[in-house]
Amino acid sequence: MAWWKKDRKPRTPPKEKASRVPEGLMVKCPDCSHIIYNKELAANLNVCPKCSHHFRVGAIDRLRMLFDDGVWTEYDKDLVSTDPLQFTDTKPYKARLKTTIESTGLKDAVVVASGRLDGIETIVAAMEYGFIGGSMGVVVGEKIARAIERAIDRRSPIVIVCCSGGARMMEGALSLMQMAKICGALARLDRARLPYIAVLTDPTTGGVTASFAMLGDLNIAEPKALIGFAGPRVIEQTIRQKLPEGFQRSEFLLEKGMVDLVIDRREIKAVIARALRFMGARSAPAPAAVAIAASTATEPAPQL
Ligand SMILES: [Zn+2]
């Protein structure tokens, strides 16, 4: 028997006190460390009330922010990628698609919908970063191209909210072809003299920046969003120079003339509506007015 061995039972770790705050009730702002109630954050459009840090927002929340009363009609909801290259990286692309579809509830990285934006009939395509980094594959390209065609058919403006890591590696050259396809559709929109507004959110990079994100009649960025083509590390290694402070952030790009406006998320809807009106978009008649107009076909509407 050893001399100094103590015959004691190991101490049991103290029982963890039940937290008074249920998990997921609050978040800490990564910028100013302010603790914010989730409800308060949601009411403030996911912007920190103290320092205006813009939290990342999903596609559905984005549509909710832009459309009047949160009402919209979604299009091409069931388009799904078919894994044309049978690609495998750390896991097969098919399996990755399946788990992402289950976790996000979306079929791919963009949601296209139409509705009223401050009374103006508008088509909005919002990208979802949670779906494989918001990457642009065949489905994203097809949905956005169809959205633009739809805008041309209806003579309505289009808003694309970009939030993407770029083209989708797992679809190789097919994903790169989407850049040309969307740009072609945007050229037709331009010839039809219809407005397109690009909203650049954190992050907008790669093939998305290199195509439709920079082609808006007006390019609006959210504050401090990362917007660029290649990442800063790659650029530093290529040009062998230290990059300036704030490189590839919205404010830097505004100063250099790459974007037209940097707008707080809480004001973005009003700014888009004002810009669309300036570009000639008109408010659609309110549903109630349409109903009254229809009823006048048989009897005159009451004079108010
Ligand atoms: Zn903050």
Residues whose N, C-alpha, C, O or C-beta is under 5 A from the ligand:
A	BS01	ZN	C29 D31 C32 H34 C48 K50 C51 S52 H53
